[in-house]
Amino acid sequence: MRRSLPFLAGAALAVALSAPATAVAADDGSDGFTIEDPRITESSGLAASRAHPGIYWTHNDSDDGPYLYAVDGRTGKTVATVTMTGVGDPRDVEAISLGPDGALYVGDIGDNLNGSWDHVWIYRVPEPEELKDQTVRATQYVVRYADGARDAESLMVHPKTGRVYIVSKNEDGGGLYEGPAELSASGANVFRRVAEIGLWATDAAFSPDGRQLAVRGYFGGIAYDWNDGSPKRRGRLNVPLQPQGESLTYTPDGSTLLYGSEGERSSVRPEAAPGAEGKEDGGPASNGGTSAADGDGAGDGPTARLGTGALVLLAALAAVFGLRRLLRRN
């Protein structure tokens, strides 16, 4: 049975709601929405459909089963549930991304014990042509890291090359891991660290043209120019404060980033993507920005302007959620 959040979480939520929001309407009709499905209480990944305009794919992060949910970005209602077969019992599903092959890539890549599992999994499932409840067979890929086991919550498929990437979530800052040119279902796929990401990342996404990489944490985010696989930091993302910010995706036209959170009836909030509509990236007037809690320095975003007390409160909130997830999985 799910219980209400402690007072600490409620207080932090009040701080978050008091921060100014900059909603940006997307060309595809999505200007943010609330996930209405009572089954979706731990939305941990988000991917915009290309086959079905206005539809966003999500999933719970654990204790749910092999389910993907197609949510209408205009109403927040689930219009289809996909049950994956051929994947066994998912362990800790943390991310979802759509590849140029028209398939959904699902990252069962979480590891709250930060290295207790010597391998994790990626599931590939074709995006259904028809939105209805159905069962679809998935291909399962074994993933190992060249430098040892990692906890991760971010998986991205490059929209041009189809190559799969993972951003690890570690105390010393995340790393960008590159998979093989093509995943193999017959053996382990070794992912190698190719760049540093100075953020405790909870999700990441490529822009539709593949030129930008956005990485988010709980309280901030970083925008990168992809630079042919050698990411170059561009600036800070305007990450809205959320109870537990876990997901991120671009709208299909690339103008907007949608940020999701765990929780019952969780909201998906829009912000202009870096460079969209002539806006500058980040900056003192932004609604987000990378904070010390994200391992990237306090910066000059609102998390820095909230003051020490609020920062402690937000850090404590992250600890509360982390402890709850750890206890649940044990």
C-alpha positions, 0 to 999 in steps of 0.5 A, spaced: 500 500 500 502 506 498 502 511 503 502 519 503 509 522 503 512 525 509 511 532 512 518 533 509 516 532 502 510 536 502 514 542 505 519 541 499 513 540 494 511 547 497 517 550 495 517 547 488 510 550 487 512 557 489 518 557 484 516 561 477 514 556 471 515 558 464 510 554 460 512 553 453 506 550 448 509 545 443 507 545 436 505 538 436 499 540 441 503 538 448 504 544 453 505 539 459 500 534 462 498 530 468 498 523 468 492 520 470 492 513 470 492 510 477 497 505 475 502 509 473 505 512 480 513 511 479 513 514 472 521 514 470 522 514 463 518 518 457 519 518 450 515 522 444 512 517 439 513 519 432 508 514 429 502 517 434 503 525 434 501 527 441 503 520 444 508 519 450 511 512 452 512 511 459 513 506 465 514 505 472 521 504 475 520 497 479 514 492 482 510 493 476 512 488 471 513 488 463 508 494 461 509 500 457 504 505 457 502 510 451 499 516 454 495 522 450 499 528 452 493 532 451 489 529 456 494 525 460 490 519 459 493 512 458 490 510 451 494 503 450 498 498 455 503 494 451 505 488 455 512 485 453 514 478 453 520 474 452 524 479 457 523 475 464 521 479 470 524 486 469 528 488 475 529 496 475 526 499 469 529 506 469 529 509 461 525 509 455 528 512 448 525 511 441 530 509 435 530 511 428 528 504 427 521 505 429 523 501 436 522 503 443 528 501 447 527 500 454 533 500 459 532 495 465 539 499 467 537 501 475 542 498 480 541 502 487 546 498 490 551 501 485 554 495 482 551 489 485 549 486 479 554 484 473 550 486 468 543 489 466 538 489 460 536 493 454 529 491 451 527 493 444 520 492 442 517 495 435 512 501 437 505 498 435 502 501 429 495 501 432 494 504 439 490 498 443 492 494 449 496 488 446 502 483 448 508 484 444 515 480 444 521 484 445 528 482 444 533 482 450 540 485 450 545 483 456 549 490 457 556 490 461 560 496 462 567 496 461 570 499 467 565 495 472 558 495 474 554 502 474 547 504 477 544 508 471 537 511 469 539 514 463 538 511 456 538 514 449 538 512 442 541 517 437 536 518 432 541 518 426 546 513 427 541 508 432 547 507 437 545 506 444 548 510 450 547 510 457 549 515 462 551 513 469 548 515 476 554 515 481 556 519 487 563 522 483 558 525 477 556 521 471 559 518 465 557 517 458 557 510 456 557 508 448 554 501 446 557 497 440 554 500 433 549 494 433 546 491 439 547 483 439 542 478 442 547 473 443 552 475 447 554 481 452 554 488 449 560 492 452 558 499 454 565 504 454 566 510 458 567 516 452 566 522 456 564 525 463 557 528 465 558 532 471 551 531 474 547 525 478 543 524 472 536 521 472 534 521 465 537 524 458 535 525 451 537 527 444 534 532 440 530 529 434 536 532 429 541 528 434 545 535 434 543 536 442 544 532 448 540 534 454 541 531 461 537 532 467 538 531 475 533 532 480 534 539 481 538 541 475 541 539 468 546 540 462 545 542 455 550 539 450 552 540 443 553 532 441 559 534 437 559 527 433 560 523 440 564 528 443 559 532 447 561 539 448 557 543 454 553 548 452 549 551 458 544 549 463 537 547 462 531 550 465 529 544 469 523 545 473 523 543 481 519 537 482 517 532 487 522 527 484 524 529 477 526 522 473 524 523 466 526 527 460 524 527 452 524 532 447 517 534 443 517 531 436 519 538 433 525 539 438 522 546 440 520 543 447 523 539 453 518 535 457 520 534 464 516 528 468 516 526 475 514 520 479 508 520 484 501 519 483 498 524 478 505 526 476 505 532 472 509 533 466 512 540 465 514 543 459 520 548 458 523 551 451 529 547 449 536 550 449 536 555 443 528 555 442 525 561 440 531 565 441 532 564 448 538 564 451 541 557 455 540 557 463 542 564 466 540 567 472 533 568 470 532 561 468 527 556 472 532 551 473 540 550 473 545 545 476 545 545 483 550 543 488 546 537 489 547 535 482 554 535 483 556 541 478 556 547 482 551 551 485 551 556 479 546 562 479 540 558 478 534 559 483 536 553 487 542 557 489 537 563 490 533 559 495 538 559 500 541 554 505 535 552 508 531 550 502 537 547 499 538 542 505 530 541 505 531 539 497 537 534 499 533 531 504 527 530 500 532 526 495 535 522 500 527 520 503 526 518 496 532 514 495 531 511 502 524 509 500 526 506 493 532 502 496 527 499 502 522 497 497 527 493 492 530 490 498 
